[in-house]
Structures are given as C-alpha cells and as structure tokens.
Amino acid sequence: MAAIANANELISFVKNIKSGIGFLKRPSGRLPDASKSELGDFLRTVQPVAHDSNGTLSLAVYENDDCRVAFQFDTREARDVEANILAQTAEMNQTEDADHKRVLMVFTRTNVSHAQTGKRSGELVEIETLNSRPLPIVYASRLAEERIRHEIADGDDNVYKKAFDVDVNVEMRAGKPIAYRLVAVHDVIDLPDEE
C-alpha cells in the first residue's frame, strides 16, 4: 500500500508542477493565489533550464509501462516562466495607499514607547469601516502621535473606551491593507459603556 500512496503523491506533485508552469508559460501569465514561497519553488525549478542555452526539463510518471502524467519545457519557455514569476513577485511586493478622512479608530493594543515617525509602532487599531481586523499604526505626523500619546499615558479615562476621529492613509500590499498611517487626529470620543 505504501508504494501506491507514494505513486499517488508523485503523480499529484507532477500534476501540480505541470499546472503551475502551464499558467506561468502564457504571455504575462500569473499563478492565481500563489504565495511568494510557491513562486520561489517554481522559480528554482525553471532557472537551471532558463539559464542553459539548449536545456529542457521533462517530468513523467509511469505506472506499469503506462504514462500517467507527463510534461516538458525548454529554455525559451523556462525564460518566459522565469520572467512571469519575477513580475508576479514584484507585483506582490508593491504597496499602494489610499487616503480616508474622518474615520473612527479604536485601539486594540497600545504601547507607551515612542516610535519613529514613519515607522510602525507597537500599537494595533481597528477601523471598522475600512477593515475588519486590527492593523499596525504608523505615525505620519508628530502632532497626531503626541495627541495619541497624551490620551494613552496621561488621559483620565481608559484609551480602550475611546474612539478617535482621524485621517488615515491605508498602506496596501497585493490589494490587502497592511497598516494605517495616522495623518491627523480631529477629536476623541468617549464610547458608551456596554451593558
């Protein structure tokens, strides 16, 4: 039975490689929902062939002299795949941003130490209208940071029972929010007690 399980795993492996390379061979081909790690695996597979002037790679699985799955690619195809992988990886690394004015922000984790302006602080905030999960905060303005620090360290009330009316810039990577850049604090609002 172990031999059958191993054969099935090998067939699955070759099918996955064949499918991924098939997507990536196309002009401007992209592998949908691929992680950077998966793209790195494909890159390591094709690079030796891409950098060989007359290379080919063939993968096949035979069972009882019967070919179950097979494919191959040559230097030209490997170079196309390599270029597409590098382009998709670069796209994944690109960050975008979007400005949002007067949104309500609440803290889910605070930190009393000062972060450098433009660097992520140790704090997490939630802005329900923009994203359902907490994200790190980056202070884009010294004035905004001072206002927040005052509320955290010197305020009379619990900072977790306050909402902040703020302007933020959402930093995005691969279409997903990864951090909020706090630009301005307009107001601090006491939240009603939950009963």
mmCIF file of the C-alpha atoms, coordinates in Angstrom:
data_MODEL
# 
_entry.id   MODEL 
# 
loop_
_atom_site.group_PDB 
_atom_site.id 
_atom_site.type_symbol 
_atom_site.label_atom_id 
_atom_site.label_alt_id 
_atom_site.label_comp_id 
_atom_site.label_asym_id 
_atom_site.label_entity_id 
_atom_site.label_seq_id 
_atom_site.pdbx_PDB_ins_code 
_atom_site.Cartn_x 
_atom_site.Cartn_y 
_atom_site.Cartn_z 
_atom_site.occupancy 
_atom_site.B_iso_or_equiv 
_atom_site.pdbx_formal_charge 
_atom_site.auth_seq_id 
_atom_site.auth_comp_id 
_atom_site.auth_asym_id 
_atom_site.auth_atom_id 
_atom_site.pdbx_PDB_model_num 
ATOM 1   C CA . MET A 1 1   ? 0.000   0.000  0.000   1.00 0.00 ? 1   MET A CA 1 
ATOM 2   C CA . ALA A 1 2   ? 2.892   2.380  0.729   1.00 0.00 ? 2   ALA A CA 1 
ATOM 3   C CA . ALA A 1 3   ? 4.054   2.114  -2.885  1.00 0.00 ? 3   ALA A CA 1 
ATOM 4   C CA . ILE A 1 4   ? 0.577   3.117  -4.122  1.00 0.00 ? 4   ILE A CA 1 
ATOM 5   C CA . ALA A 1 5   ? 0.455   6.091  -1.731  1.00 0.00 ? 5   ALA A CA 1 
ATOM 6   C CA . ASN A 1 6   ? 3.911   7.210  -2.870  1.00 0.00 ? 6   ASN A CA 1 
ATOM 7   C CA . ALA A 1 7   ? 2.931   6.805  -6.525  1.00 0.00 ? 7   ALA A CA 1 
ATOM 8   C CA . ASN A 1 8   ? -0.183  8.902  -5.957  1.00 0.00 ? 8   ASN A CA 1 
ATOM 9   C CA . GLU A 1 9   ? 1.881   11.603 -4.239  1.00 0.00 ? 9   GLU A CA 1 
ATOM 10  C CA . LEU A 1 10  ? 4.346   11.620 -7.149  1.00 0.00 ? 10  LEU A CA 1 
ATOM 11  C CA . ILE A 1 11  ? 1.508   11.886 -9.677  1.00 0.00 ? 11  ILE A CA 1 
ATOM 12  C CA . SER A 1 12  ? -0.006  14.751 -7.675  1.00 0.00 ? 12  SER A CA 1 
ATOM 13  C CA . PHE A 1 13  ? 3.383   16.507 -7.491  1.00 0.00 ? 13  PHE A CA 1 
ATOM 14  C CA . VAL A 1 14  ? 3.958   16.299 -11.259 1.00 0.00 ? 14  VAL A CA 1 
ATOM 15  C CA . LYS A 1 15  ? 0.373   17.443 -11.964 1.00 0.00 ? 15  LYS A CA 1 
ATOM 16  C CA . ASN A 1 16  ? 0.846   20.487 -9.706  1.00 0.00 ? 16  ASN A CA 1 
ATOM 17  C CA . ILE A 1 17  ? 4.125   21.408 -11.397 1.00 0.00 ? 17  ILE A CA 1 
ATOM 18  C CA . LYS A 1 18  ? 2.548   20.924 -14.831 1.00 0.00 ? 18  LYS A CA 1 
ATOM 19  C CA . SER A 1 19  ? -0.466  23.072 -13.924 1.00 0.00 ? 19  SER A CA 1 
ATOM 20  C CA . GLY A 1 20  ? 1.608   25.884 -12.385 1.00 0.00 ? 20  GLY A CA 1 
ATOM 21  C CA . ILE A 1 21  ? 4.100   26.003 -15.247 1.00 0.00 ? 21  ILE A CA 1 
ATOM 22  C CA . GLY A 1 22  ? 1.162   25.926 -17.674 1.00 0.00 ? 22  GLY A CA 1 
ATOM 23  C CA . PHE A 1 23  ? -0.255  29.139 -16.154 1.00 0.00 ? 23  PHE A CA 1 
ATOM 24  C CA . LEU A 1 24  ? 3.140   30.795 -15.994 1.00 0.00 ? 24  LEU A CA 1 
ATOM 25  C CA . LYS A 1 25  ? 4.135   29.913 -19.606 1.00 0.00 ? 25  LYS A CA 1 
ATOM 26  C CA . ARG A 1 26  ? 1.375   32.080 -21.036 1.00 0.00 ? 26  ARG A CA 1 
ATOM 27  C CA . PRO A 1 27  ? 2.172   35.648 -22.123 1.00 0.00 ? 27  PRO A CA 1 
ATOM 28  C CA . SER A 1 28  ? 2.014   37.751 -18.921 1.00 0.00 ? 28  SER A CA 1 
ATOM 29  C CA . GLY A 1 29  ? 0.998   34.546 -17.135 1.00 0.00 ? 29  GLY A CA 1 
ATOM 30  C CA . ARG A 1 30  ? 0.239   34.703 -13.443 1.00 0.00 ? 30  ARG A CA 1 
ATOM 31  C CA . LEU A 1 31  ? -0.399  31.906 -10.978 1.00 0.00 ? 31  LEU A CA 1 
ATOM 32  C CA . PRO A 1 32  ? -3.679  32.762 -9.198  1.00 0.00 ? 32  PRO A CA 1 
ATOM 33  C CA . ASP A 1 33  ? -3.489  32.900 -5.390  1.00 0.00 ? 33  ASP A CA 1 
ATOM 34  C CA . ALA A 1 34  ? 0.164   31.799 -5.330  1.00 0.00 ? 34  ALA A CA 1 
ATOM 35  C CA . SER A 1 35  ? 2.256   32.659 -2.300  1.00 0.00 ? 35  SER A CA 1 
ATOM 36  C CA . LYS A 1 36  ? 5.787   34.033 -2.594  1.00 0.00 ? 36  LYS A CA 1 
ATOM 37  C CA . SER A 1 37  ? 7.051   30.683 -1.341  1.00 0.00 ? 37  SER A CA 1 
ATOM 38  C CA . GLU A 1 38  ? 5.219   28.785 -4.082  1.00 0.00 ? 38  GLU A CA 1 
ATOM 39  C CA . LEU A 1 39  ? 6.530   31.179 -6.715  1.00 0.00 ? 39  LEU A CA 1 
ATOM 40  C CA . GLY A 1 40  ? 10.033  30.685 -5.319  1.00 0.00 ? 40  GLY A CA 1 
ATOM 41  C CA . ASP A 1 41  ? 9.648   26.906 -5.693  1.00 0.00 ? 41  ASP A CA 1 
ATOM 42  C CA . PHE A 1 42  ? 8.620   27.284 -9.342  1.00 0.00 ? 42  PHE A CA 1 
ATOM 43  C CA . LEU A 1 43  ? 11.475  29.727 -9.937  1.00 0.00 ? 43  LEU A CA 1 
ATOM 44  C CA . ARG A 1 44  ? 14.030  27.249 -8.567  1.00 0.00 ? 44  ARG A CA 1 
ATOM 45  C CA . THR A 1 45  ? 12.524  24.587 -10.846 1.00 0.00 ? 45  THR A CA 1 
ATOM 46  C CA . VAL A 1 46  ? 12.823  26.587 -14.076 1.00 0.00 ? 46  VAL A CA 1 
ATOM 47  C CA . GLN A 1 47  ? 16.024  28.610 -13.524 1.00 0.00 ? 47  GLN A CA 1 
ATOM 48  C CA . PRO A 1 48  ? 18.514  25.857 -14.439 1.00 0.00 ? 48  PRO A CA 1 
ATOM 49  C CA . VAL A 1 49  ? 16.710  25.349 -17.762 1.00 0.00 ? 49  VAL A CA 1 
ATOM 50  C CA . ALA A 1 50  ? 16.250  29.100 -18.354 1.00 0.00 ? 50  ALA A CA 1 
ATOM 51  C CA . HIS A 1 51  ? 19.992  29.684 -17.982 1.00 0.00 ? 51  HIS A CA 1 
ATOM 52  C CA . ASP A 1 52  ? 21.014  26.764 -20.199 1.00 0.00 ? 52  ASP A CA 1 
ATOM 53  C CA . SER A 1 53  ? 21.229  27.757 -23.863 1.00 0.00 ? 53  SER A CA 1 
ATOM 54  C CA . ASN A 1 54  ? 19.718  24.478 -25.036 1.00 0.00 ? 54  ASN A CA 1 
ATOM 55  C CA . GLY A 1 55  ? 18.043  22.997 -21.982 1.00 0.00 ? 55  GLY A CA 1 
ATOM 56  C CA . THR A 1 56  ? 14.894  21.015 -21.430 1.00 0.00 ? 56  THR A CA 1 
ATOM 57  C CA . LEU A 1 57  ? 13.203  19.520 -18.410 1.00 0.00 ? 57  LEU A CA 1 
ATOM 58  C CA . SER A 1 58  ? 10.885  16.565 -18.661 1.00 0.00 ? 58  SER A CA 1 
ATOM 59  C CA . LEU A 1 59  ? 8.812   15.127 -15.846 1.00 0.00 ? 59  LEU A CA 1 
ATOM 60  C CA . ALA A 1 60  ? 6.747   11.989 -16.216 1.00 0.00 ? 60  ALA A CA 1 
ATOM 61  C CA . VAL A 1 61  ? 5.189   9.337  -14.016 1.00 0.00 ? 61  VAL A CA 1 
ATOM 62  C CA . TYR A 1 62  ? 4.771   5.839  -15.416 1.00 0.00 ? 62  TYR A CA 1 
ATOM 63  C CA . GLU A 1 63  ? 2.770   3.049  -13.865 1.00 0.00 ? 63  GLU A CA 1 
ATOM 64  C CA . ASN A 1 64  ? 3.017   -0.441 -15.377 1.00 0.00 ? 64  ASN A CA 1 
ATOM 65  C CA . ASP A 1 65  ? 4.545   0.989  -18.568 1.00 0.00 ? 65  ASP A CA 1 
ATOM 66  C CA . ASP A 1 66  ? 1.586   3.355  -18.818 1.00 0.00 ? 66  ASP A CA 1 
ATOM 67  C CA . CYS A 1 67  ? 2.280   7.112  -18.720 1.00 0.00 ? 67  CYS A CA 1 
ATOM 68  C CA . ARG A 1 68  ? 0.027   8.643  -16.076 1.00 0.00 ? 68  ARG A CA 1 
ATOM 69  C CA . VAL A 1 69  ? 1.193   12.261 -16.372 1.00 0.00 ? 69  VAL A CA 1 
ATOM 70  C CA . ALA A 1 70  ? 3.986   13.983 -18.296 1.00 0.00 ? 70  ALA A CA 1 
ATOM 71  C CA . PHE A 1 71  ? 5.151   17.376 -19.443 1.00 0.00 ? 71  PHE A CA 1 
ATOM 72  C CA . GLN A 1 72  ? 8.286   19.168 -20.528 1.00 0.00 ? 72  GLN A CA 1 
ATOM 73  C CA . PHE A 1 73  ? 9.544   22.658 -21.238 1.00 0.00 ? 73  PHE A CA 1 
ATOM 74  C CA . ASP A 1 74  ? 12.563  24.101 -22.990 1.00 0.00 ? 74  ASP A CA 1 
ATOM 75  C CA . THR A 1 75  ? 14.880  27.082 -22.471 1.00 0.00 ? 75  THR A CA 1 
ATOM 76  C CA . ARG A 1 76  ? 12.601  29.592 -24.198 1.00 0.00 ? 76  ARG A CA 1 
ATOM 77  C CA . GLU A 1 77  ? 9.561   28.514 -22.185 1.00 0.00 ? 77  GLU A CA 1 
ATOM 78  C CA . ALA A 1 78  ? 11.603  28.460 -18.963 1.00 0.00 ? 78  ALA A CA 1 
ATOM 79  C CA . ARG A 1 79  ? 12.750  32.040 -19.620 1.00 0.00 ? 79  ARG A CA 1 
ATOM 80  C CA . ASP A 1 80  ? 9.131   33.141 -20.138 1.00 0.00 ? 80  ASP A CA 1 
ATOM 81  C CA . VAL A 1 81  ? 8.110   31.414 -16.905 1.00 0.00 ? 81  VAL A CA 1 
ATOM 82  C CA . GLU A 1 82  ? 11.042  32.985 -15.043 1.00 0.00 ? 82  GLU A CA 1 
ATOM 83  C CA . ALA A 1 83  ? 10.121  36.474 -16.289 1.00 0.00 ? 83  ALA A CA 1 
ATOM 84  C CA . ASN A 1 84  ? 6.469   35.992 -15.290 1.00 0.00 ? 84  ASN A CA 1 
ATOM 85  C CA . ILE A 1 85  ? 7.407   34.719 -11.822 1.00 0.00 ? 85  ILE A CA 1 
ATOM 86  C CA . LEU A 1 86  ? 9.698   37.698 -11.233 1.00 0.00 ? 86  LEU A CA 1 
ATOM 87  C CA . ALA A 1 87  ? 6.977   40.086 -12.444 1.00 0.00 ? 87  ALA A CA 1 
ATOM 88  C CA . GLN A 1 88  ? 4.302   38.483 -10.227 1.00 0.00 ? 88  GLN A CA 1 
ATOM 89  C CA . THR A 1 89  ? 6.636   38.595 -7.212  1.00 0.00 ? 89  THR A CA 1 
ATOM 90  C CA . ALA A 1 90  ? 7.362   42.283 -7.866  1.00 0.00 ? 90  ALA A CA 1 
ATOM 91  C CA . GLU A 1 91  ? 3.612   42.972 -8.090  1.00 0.00 ? 91  GLU A CA 1 
ATOM 92  C CA . MET A 1 92  ? 3.078   41.223 -4.747  1.00 0.00 ? 92  MET A CA 1 
ATOM 93  C CA . ASN A 1 93  ? 5.789   43.367 -3.148  1.00 0.00 ? 93  ASN A CA 1 
ATOM 94  C CA . GLN A 1 94  ? 4.341   46.632 -4.427  1.00 0.00 ? 94  GLN A CA 1 
ATOM 95  C CA . THR A 1 95  ? 2.494   48.675 -1.878  1.00 0.00 ? 95  THR A CA 1 
ATOM 96  C CA . GLU A 1 96  ? -0.357  51.036 -2.587  1.00 0.00 ? 96  GLU A CA 1 
ATOM 97  C CA . ASP A 1 97  ? -2.099  53.507 -0.387  1.00 0.00 ? 97  ASP A CA 1 
ATOM 98  C CA . ALA A 1 98  ? -5.440  55.231 -0.057  1.00 0.00 ? 98  ALA A CA 1 
ATOM 99  C CA . ASP A 1 99  ? -6.470  58.269 1.972   1.00 0.00 ? 99  ASP A CA 1 
ATOM 100 C CA . HIS A 1 100 ? -9.512  58.200 4.232   1.00 0.00 ? 100 HIS A CA 1 
ATOM 101 C CA . LYS A 1 101 ? -10.798 61.278 6.024   1.00 0.00 ? 101 LYS A CA 1 
ATOM 102 C CA . ARG A 1 102 ? -12.680 61.383 9.323   1.00 0.00 ? 102 ARG A CA 1 
ATOM 103 C CA . VAL A 1 103 ? -12.921 57.690 10.164  1.00 0.00 ? 103 VAL A CA 1 
ATOM 104 C CA . LEU A 1 104 ? -13.368 56.277 13.662  1.00 0.00 ? 104 LEU A CA 1 
ATOM 105 C CA . MET A 1 105 ? -10.416 54.375 15.066  1.00 0.00 ? 105 MET A CA 1 
ATOM 106 C CA . VAL A 1 106 ? -10.254 52.335 18.281  1.00 0.00 ? 106 VAL A CA 1 
ATOM 107 C CA . PHE A 1 107 ? -7.236  50.763 19.925  1.00 0.00 ? 107 PHE A CA 1 
ATOM 108 C CA . THR A 1 108 ? -6.916  47.014 20.386  1.00 0.00 ? 108 THR A CA 1 
ATOM 109 C CA . ARG A 1 109 ? -3.311  47.155 21.642  1.00 0.00 ? 109 ARG A CA 1 
ATOM 110 C CA . THR A 1 110 ? -1.289  50.105 22.952  1.00 0.00 ? 110 THR A CA 1 
ATOM 111 C CA . ASN A 1 111 ? 2.355   50.854 23.550  1.00 0.00 ? 111 ASN A CA 1 
ATOM 112 C CA . VAL A 1 112 ? 3.697   53.757 25.609  1.00 0.00 ? 112 VAL A CA 1 
ATOM 113 C CA . SER A 1 113 ? 7.093   53.916 23.911  1.00 0.00 ? 113 SER A CA 1 
ATOM 114 C CA . HIS A 1 114 ? 7.602   56.356 21.059  1.00 0.00 ? 114 HIS A CA 1 
ATOM 115 C CA . ALA A 1 115 ? 8.002   55.027 17.557  1.00 0.00 ? 115 ALA A CA 1 
ATOM 116 C CA . GLN A 1 116 ? 9.986   56.847 14.921  1.00 0.00 ? 116 GLN A CA 1 
ATOM 117 C CA . THR A 1 117 ? 7.794   58.924 12.649  1.00 0.00 ? 117 THR A CA 1 
ATOM 118 C CA . GLY A 1 118 ? 7.091   56.862 9.550   1.00 0.00 ? 118 GLY A CA 1 
ATOM 119 C CA . LYS A 1 119 ? 7.861   53.523 11.272  1.00 0.00 ? 119 LYS A CA 1 
ATOM 120 C CA . ARG A 1 120 ? 5.370   51.013 12.641  1.00 0.00 ? 120 ARG A CA 1 
ATOM 121 C CA . SER A 1 121 ? 4.593   51.442 16.298  1.00 0.00 ? 121 SER A CA 1 
ATOM 122 C CA . GLY A 1 122 ? 3.769   48.520 18.555  1.00 0.00 ? 122 GLY A CA 1 
ATOM 123 C CA . GLU A 1 123 ? 0.104   49.517 18.551  1.00 0.00 ? 123 GLU A CA 1 
ATOM 124 C CA . LEU A 1 124 ? -2.824  47.916 16.802  1.00 0.00 ? 124 LEU A CA 1 
ATOM 125 C CA . VAL A 1 125 ? -6.003  49.746 15.873  1.00 0.00 ? 125 VAL A CA 1 
ATOM 126 C CA . GLU A 1 126 ? -9.284  48.831 14.305  1.00 0.00 ? 126 GLU A CA 1 
ATOM 127 C CA . ILE A 1 127 ? -11.137 50.996 11.815  1.00 0.00 ? 127 ILE A CA 1 
ATOM 128 C CA . GLU A 1 128 ? -14.337 49.062 11.250  1.00 0.00 ? 128 GLU A CA 1 
ATOM 129 C CA . THR A 1 129 ? -15.343 50.960 8.105   1.00 0.00 ? 129 THR A CA 1 
ATOM 130 C CA . LEU A 1 130 ? -12.053 50.075 6.376   1.00 0.00 ? 130 LEU A CA 1 
ATOM 131 C CA . ASN A 1 131 ? -11.091 46.611 7.582   1.00 0.00 ? 131 ASN A CA 1 
ATOM 132 C CA . SER A 1 132 ? -12.480 44.044 9.996   1.00 0.00 ? 132 SER A CA 1 
ATOM 133 C CA . ARG A 1 133 ? -9.165  43.155 11.625  1.00 0.00 ? 133 ARG A CA 1 
ATOM 134 C CA . PRO A 1 134 ? -6.741  45.255 13.665  1.00 0.00 ? 134 PRO A CA 1 
ATOM 135 C CA . LEU A 1 135 ? -3.718  46.651 11.848  1.00 0.00 ? 135 LEU A CA 1 
ATOM 136 C CA . PRO A 1 136 ? -0.497  48.301 12.988  1.00 0.00 ? 136 PRO A CA 1 
ATOM 137 C CA . ILE A 1 137 ? -0.362  52.057 13.174  1.00 0.00 ? 137 ILE A CA 1 
ATOM 138 C CA . VAL A 1 138 ? 2.342   54.265 11.658  1.00 0.00 ? 138 VAL A CA 1 
ATOM 139 C CA . TYR A 1 139 ? 2.527   57.843 12.855  1.00 0.00 ? 139 TYR A CA 1 
ATOM 140 C CA . ALA A 1 140 ? 2.815   60.035 9.774   1.00 0.00 ? 140 ALA A CA 1 
ATOM 141 C CA . SER A 1 141 ? 2.526   63.206 11.859  1.00 0.00 ? 141 SER A CA 1 
ATOM 142 C CA . ARG A 1 142 ? 4.357   64.108 15.074  1.00 0.00 ? 142 ARG A CA 1 
ATOM 143 C CA . LEU A 1 143 ? 1.341   66.178 16.190  1.00 0.00 ? 143 LEU A CA 1 
ATOM 144 C CA . ALA A 1 144 ? -1.009  63.210 15.752  1.00 0.00 ? 144 ALA A CA 1 
ATOM 145 C CA . GLU A 1 145 ? 1.375   60.989 17.702  1.00 0.00 ? 145 GLU A CA 1 
ATOM 146 C CA . GLU A 1 146 ? 1.605   63.489 20.562  1.00 0.00 ? 146 GLU A CA 1 
ATOM 147 C CA . ARG A 1 147 ? -2.197  63.672 20.791  1.00 0.00 ? 147 ARG A CA 1 
ATOM 148 C CA . ILE A 1 148 ? -2.481  59.880 20.897  1.00 0.00 ? 148 ILE A CA 1 
ATOM 149 C CA . ARG A 1 149 ? 0.377   59.539 23.404  1.00 0.00 ? 149 ARG A CA 1 
ATOM 150 C CA . HIS A 1 150 ? -1.340  62.052 25.667  1.00 0.00 ? 150 HIS A CA 1 
ATOM 151 C CA . GLU A 1 151 ? -4.560  60.027 25.600  1.00 0.00 ? 151 GLU A CA 1 
ATOM 152 C CA . ILE A 1 152 ? -2.718  56.761 26.264  1.00 0.00 ? 152 ILE A CA 1 
ATOM 153 C CA . ALA A 1 153 ? -0.332  57.893 29.006  1.00 0.00 ? 153 ALA A CA 1 
ATOM 154 C CA . ASP A 1 154 ? -1.922  60.977 30.564  1.00 0.00 ? 154 ASP A CA 1 
ATOM 155 C CA . GLY A 1 155 ? -5.629  60.649 29.844  1.00 0.00 ? 155 GLY A CA 1 
ATOM 156 C CA . ASP A 1 156 ? -8.014  60.208 32.750  1.00 0.00 ? 156 ASP A CA 1 
ATOM 157 C CA . ASP A 1 157 ? -10.043 57.509 31.012  1.00 0.00 ? 157 ASP A CA 1 
ATOM 158 C CA . ASN A 1 158 ? -9.222  54.106 29.573  1.00 0.00 ? 158 ASN A CA 1 
ATOM 159 C CA . VAL A 1 159 ? -7.992  54.544 25.967  1.00 0.00 ? 159 VAL A CA 1 
ATOM 160 C CA . TYR A 1 160 ? -9.868  51.362 25.003  1.00 0.00 ? 160 TYR A CA 1 
ATOM 161 C CA . LYS A 1 161 ? -13.124 53.122 25.840  1.00 0.00 ? 161 LYS A CA 1 
ATOM 162 C CA . LYS A 1 162 ? -12.446 55.924 23.354  1.00 0.00 ? 162 LYS A CA 1 
ATOM 163 C CA . ALA A 1 163 ? -12.811 56.341 19.635  1.00 0.00 ? 163 ALA A CA 1 
ATOM 164 C CA . PHE A 1 164 ? -10.601 58.664 17.646  1.00 0.00 ? 164 PHE A CA 1 
ATOM 165 C CA . ASP A 1 165 ? -11.876 60.718 14.719  1.00 0.00 ? 165 ASP A CA 1 
ATOM 166 C CA . VAL A 1 166 ? -8.848  60.534 12.413  1.00 0.00 ? 166 VAL A CA 1 
ATOM 167 C CA . ASP A 1 167 ? -7.492  60.917 8.908   1.00 0.00 ? 167 ASP A CA 1 
ATOM 168 C CA . VAL A 1 168 ? -5.526  57.878 7.814   1.00 0.00 ? 168 VAL A CA 1 
ATOM 169 C CA . ASN A 1 169 ? -3.670  56.626 4.824   1.00 0.00 ? 169 ASN A CA 1 
ATOM 170 C CA . VAL A 1 170 ? -4.095  52.864 4.361   1.00 0.00 ? 170 VAL A CA 1 
ATOM 171 C CA . GLU A 1 171 ? -0.978  51.064 3.201   1.00 0.00 ? 171 GLU A CA 1 
ATOM 172 C CA . MET A 1 172 ? -1.837  48.094 0.988   1.00 0.00 ? 172 MET A CA 1 
ATOM 173 C CA . ARG A 1 173 ? 0.126   45.172 -0.367  1.00 0.00 ? 173 ARG A CA 1 
ATOM 174 C CA . ALA A 1 174 ? -1.312  42.863 -3.027  1.00 0.00 ? 174 ALA A CA 1 
ATOM 175 C CA . GLY A 1 175 ? -4.682  44.572 -2.561  1.00 0.00 ? 175 GLY A CA 1 
ATOM 176 C CA . LYS A 1 176 ? -4.825  43.887 1.199   1.00 0.00 ? 176 LYS A CA 1 
ATOM 177 C CA . PRO A 1 177 ? -4.473  46.511 3.946   1.00 0.00 ? 177 PRO A CA 1 
ATOM 178 C CA . ILE A 1 178 ? -1.288  46.033 5.996   1.00 0.00 ? 178 ILE A CA 1 
ATOM 179 C CA . ALA A 1 179 ? -1.037  49.244 8.092   1.00 0.00 ? 179 ALA A CA 1 
ATOM 180 C CA . TYR A 1 180 ? -2.681  52.589 8.846   1.00 0.00 ? 180 TYR A CA 1 
ATOM 181 C CA . ARG A 1 181 ? -0.640  55.775 8.570   1.00 0.00 ? 181 ARG A CA 1 
ATOM 182 C CA . LEU A 1 182 ? -2.157  58.216 11.046  1.00 0.00 ? 182 LEU A CA 1 
ATOM 183 C CA . VAL A 1 183 ? -2.151  61.684 9.481   1.00 0.00 ? 183 VAL A CA 1 
ATOM 184 C CA . ALA A 1 184 ? -4.392  63.731 11.811  1.00 0.00 ? 184 ALA A CA 1 
ATOM 185 C CA . VAL A 1 185 ? -6.500  63.392 14.955  1.00 0.00 ? 185 VAL A CA 1 
ATOM 186 C CA . HIS A 1 186 ? -9.637  65.581 14.851  1.00 0.00 ? 186 HIS A CA 1 
ATOM 187 C CA . ASP A 1 187 ? -11.427 64.516 18.007  1.00 0.00 ? 187 ASP A CA 1 
ATOM 188 C CA . VAL A 1 188 ? -11.519 61.992 20.842  1.00 0.00 ? 188 VAL A CA 1 
ATOM 189 C CA . ILE A 1 189 ? -14.927 60.498 21.593  1.00 0.00 ? 189 ILE A CA 1 
ATOM 190 C CA . ASP A 1 190 ? -15.902 58.634 24.756  1.00 0.00 ? 190 ASP A CA 1 
ATOM 191 C CA . LEU A 1 191 ? -17.630 55.387 23.906  1.00 0.00 ? 191 LEU A CA 1 
ATOM 192 C CA . PRO A 1 192 ? -20.789 54.485 25.793  1.00 0.00 ? 192 PRO A CA 1 
ATOM 193 C CA . ASP A 1 193 ? -20.440 51.790 28.441  1.00 0.00 ? 193 ASP A CA 1 
ATOM 194 C CA . GLU A 1 194 ? -21.656 48.386 27.285  1.00 0.00 ? 194 GLU A CA 1 
ATOM 195 C CA . GLU A 1 195 ? -24.440 46.987 29.413  1.00 0.00 ? 195 GLU A CA 1 
# 
